[in-house]
Amino acid sequence: MSDNVSQVFAALSDPTRRGLYEQLLESSKGFTATELALNASVSRQAIVKHLQVLSLAKLATSHREGREVRYFATSKAAATASTWLAERAVAWDRRVAALERGVRSNTSRRDVRR
C-alpha cells in the first residue's frame, strides 16, 4: 500500500476529520477554520489541527486570502485510495467466486455418490 493511501485512511479514520472533509467537498469557495468551527463541537484550534492532517494526506489544500486562510478539498489522494479499495474488492470478489464454485462442485459430487 502506498504511503499516501495510508495517510488518507489515517486522516479519514477520525469522524471529525471526515465531517470536515465532507464540508470542504460541498463548497467551491472553501472555508476558513473559523467558519468550520462555528458549528463544530471542537475548538477552532482543534479544527486547524484536523485541517493540517487533511492537508498532509493531500485531502485538502489551503490558500491565503489577505488575513484569512481558506481550505479546499482536493480529490487526487481520495481517488488513489478509492482505486486501491476497488482493486482489492475485485480480488476479493474473485476469491469468493472461486470459493462458491468449489462449494458447488463438492456439493454436486456428494449428490452423485448418494
C-alpha positions, 0 to 999 in steps of 0.5 A: 500500500502506498504511503499516501493511501495510508495517510488518507485512511489515517486522516479519514479514520477520525469522524471529525476529520471526515465531517470536515472533509465532507464540508470542504467537498460541498463548497467551491469557495472553501472555508476558513477554520473559523467558519468550520468551527462555528458549528463544530463541537471542537475548538477552532484550534482543534479544527486547524489541527484536523485541517493540517492532517487533511492537508498532509494526506493531500485531502485538502489544500489551503490558500491565503486570502489577505488575513484569512486562510481558506481550505479546499478539498482536493480529490487526487489522494481520495481517488488513489485510495478509492482505486486501491479499495476497488482493486482489492474488492475485485480480488476479493470478489474473485476469491469468493467466486472461486470459493462458491464454485468449489462449494458447488462442485463438492456439493454436486459430487456428494449428490452423485455418490448418494 
